[in-house]
Amino acid sequence: MIEIRRMTVEDVPEVVEIDRSSFALPWTERSFKYEVTENSAARCWVTEVDGQVAAMLVLWIIVDEAHIATIATHPKFRRRGFAKKMLIKSLVSAREEGAKKALLEVRARHVVAQKIYCDIGFVEVGRRPMYYRDNGEDAVLMTMEDLSGLDFTE
Ligand SMILES: CC(C)(COP(=O)(O)OP(=O)(O)OC[C@H]1O[C@@H](n2cnc3c(N)ncnc32)[C@H](O)[C@@H]1OP(=O)(O)O)[C@@H](O)C(=O)NCCC(=O)NCCS
């Protein structure tokens, strides 16, 4: 069974494992716990597949903007559409809470992620030079100015 649902504190160990296997600069377990339990701006999501956390996403709602803070799929669950679906569902949910637009940063060389964001409706609006401290890579800033056209289908 596949379910996209809000992250709980019990999911955090699995989320941390996904994060560590996905990013050069992973978050700490404590920061995920903070996002789930304390940060009132955060909306944390997971995709659960047969009882296992397959993908995770953290989004912050700041006034009328949804900011994608992190998104990753466990290596063994990639290429099955989980990231894209979870992203759309989280943005539709943010829209229901009043978000009108969305933004995110992505590594300049990460064309796979950029394609997913473009497919959904994000466009590149700028660059932050030398944004990533592990390798000095630029960040591409992408926004979706109008969330009203987004549709989530199971
Ligand atoms: C980027 C990432 C989140 C994508 O997760 P995913 O669940 O595999 O993505 P999806 O299956 O939803 O893919 C969506 C689309 O991208 C395509 N895609 C995904 N990975 C791809 C790859 N490695 N090469 C080519 N295309 C790819 C899929 O074919 C799919 O296209 P479609 O809708 O036309 O079929 C995942 O690779 C990951 O966790 N990477 C490490 C962390 C990361 O970089 N996060 C993004 C930070 S900005």
The ligand as an SDF file (V2000), in Angstrom:
LIG
                    3D

 48 50  0  0  0  0  0  0  0  0999 V2000
   15.5790   13.9880   -6.9420 C   0  0  0  0  0  0  0  0  0  0  0  0
   14.7800   12.8610   -6.2630 C   0  0  0  0  0  0  0  0  0  0  0  0
   14.0780   13.4410   -5.0390 C   0  0  0  0  0  0  0  0  0  0  0  0
   13.7520   12.2920   -7.2530 C   0  0  0  0  0  0  0  0  0  0  0  0
   12.9930   11.3330   -6.5530 O   0  0  0  0  0  0  0  0  0  0  0  0
   12.1590   10.2000   -7.3210 P   0  0  0  0  0  0  0  0  0  0  0  0
   11.1200    9.7250   -6.3680 O   0  0  0  0  0  0  0  0  0  0  0  0
   13.0900    9.2200   -7.8940 O   0  0  0  0  0  0  0  0  0  0  0  0
   11.5230   11.0570   -8.4990 O   0  0  0  0  0  0  0  0  0  0  0  0
   10.2330   10.6580   -9.3580 P   0  0  0  0  0  0  0  0  0  0  0  0
   10.2030    9.1710   -9.5040 O   0  0  0  0  0  0  0  0  0  0  0  0
    9.0490   11.3290   -8.7860 O   0  0  0  0  0  0  0  0  0  0  0  0
   10.6440   11.2960  -10.7280 O   0  0  0  0  0  0  0  0  0  0  0  0
    9.9160   12.2760  -11.3590 C   0  0  0  0  0  0  0  0  0  0  0  0
   10.4040   12.3870  -12.7740 C   0  0  0  0  0  0  0  0  0  0  0  0
   11.8060   12.5630  -12.8650 O   0  0  0  0  0  0  0  0  0  0  0  0
   12.3820   11.5130  -13.6660 C   0  0  0  0  0  0  0  0  0  0  0  0
   13.5900   11.0880  -13.0070 N   0  0  0  0  0  0  0  0  0  0  0  0
   13.7580   10.8120  -11.6970 C   0  0  0  0  0  0  0  0  0  0  0  0
   15.0340   10.4150  -11.4410 N   0  0  0  0  0  0  0  0  0  0  0  0
   15.6650   10.4210  -12.6450 C   0  0  0  0  0  0  0  0  0  0  0  0
   16.9840   10.0970  -13.0700 C   0  0  0  0  0  0  0  0  0  0  0  0
   17.9150    9.6640  -12.1910 N   0  0  0  0  0  0  0  0  0  0  0  0
   17.3090   10.2640  -14.3770 N   0  0  0  0  0  0  0  0  0  0  0  0
   16.3810   10.6800  -15.2650 C   0  0  0  0  0  0  0  0  0  0  0  0
   15.1010   11.0070  -14.9350 N   0  0  0  0  0  0  0  0  0  0  0  0
   14.7550   10.8660  -13.6450 C   0  0  0  0  0  0  0  0  0  0  0  0
   11.3860   10.4190  -13.6580 C   0  0  0  0  0  0  0  0  0  0  0  0
   11.4930    9.6620  -14.8140 O   0  0  0  0  0  0  0  0  0  0  0  0
   10.0930   11.1540  -13.5600 C   0  0  0  0  0  0  0  0  0  0  0  0
    9.6700   11.5960  -14.8120 O   0  0  0  0  0  0  0  0  0  0  0  0
    8.2130   11.2730  -15.3350 P   0  0  0  0  0  0  0  0  0  0  0  0
    7.2420   11.9130  -14.3740 O   0  0  0  0  0  0  0  0  0  0  0  0
    8.2060   11.8870  -16.6820 O   0  0  0  0  0  0  0  0  0  0  0  0
    8.1550    9.7750  -15.3240 O   0  0  0  0  0  0  0  0  0  0  0  0
   15.7210   11.6860   -5.8540 C   0  0  0  0  0  0  0  0  0  0  0  0
   16.5340   11.3300   -6.9510 O   0  0  0  0  0  0  0  0  0  0  0  0
   16.6050   12.0040   -4.6600 C   0  0  0  0  0  0  0  0  0  0  0  0
   16.1980   11.7940   -3.5120 O   0  0  0  0  0  0  0  0  0  0  0  0
   17.8070   12.5050   -4.9170 N   0  0  0  0  0  0  0  0  0  0  0  0
   18.7090   12.8640   -3.8420 C   0  0  0  0  0  0  0  0  0  0  0  0
   18.1850   14.0490   -3.0530 C   0  0  0  0  0  0  0  0  0  0  0  0
   17.9360   15.2500   -3.9380 C   0  0  0  0  0  0  0  0  0  0  0  0
   18.7450   15.5590   -4.7790 O   0  0  0  0  0  0  0  0  0  0  0  0
   16.8030   15.9550   -3.7190 N   0  0  0  0  0  0  0  0  0  0  0  0
   16.4440   17.1310   -4.4680 C   0  0  0  0  0  0  0  0  0  0  0  0
   17.1310   18.2910   -3.9170 C   0  0  0  0  0  0  0  0  0  0  0  0
   16.7020   19.7890   -4.7680 S   0  0  0  0  0  0  0  0  0  0  0  0
  1  2  1  0
  2  3  1  0
  2  4  1  0
  2 36  1  0
  4  5  1  0
  5  6  1  0
  6  7  2  0
  6  8  1  0
  6  9  1  0
  9 10  1  0
 10 11  2  0
 10 12  1  0
 10 13  1  0
 13 14  1  0
 14 15  1  0
 15 16  1  0
 15 30  1  0
 16 17  1  0
 17 18  1  0
 17 28  1  0
 18 19  1  0
 18 27  1  0
 19 20  2  0
 20 21  1  0
 21 22  1  0
 21 27  2  0
 22 23  1  0
 22 24  2  0
 24 25  1  0
 25 26  2  0
 26 27  1  0
 28 29  1  0
 28 30  1  0
 30 31  1  0
 31 32  1  0
 32 33  2  0
 32 34  1  0
 32 35  1  0
 36 37  1  0
 36 38  1  0
 38 39  2  0
 38 40  1  0
 40 41  1  0
 41 42  1  0
 42 43  1  0
 43 44  2  0
 43 45  1  0
 45 46  1  0
 46 47  1  0
 47 48  1  0
M  END
$$$$
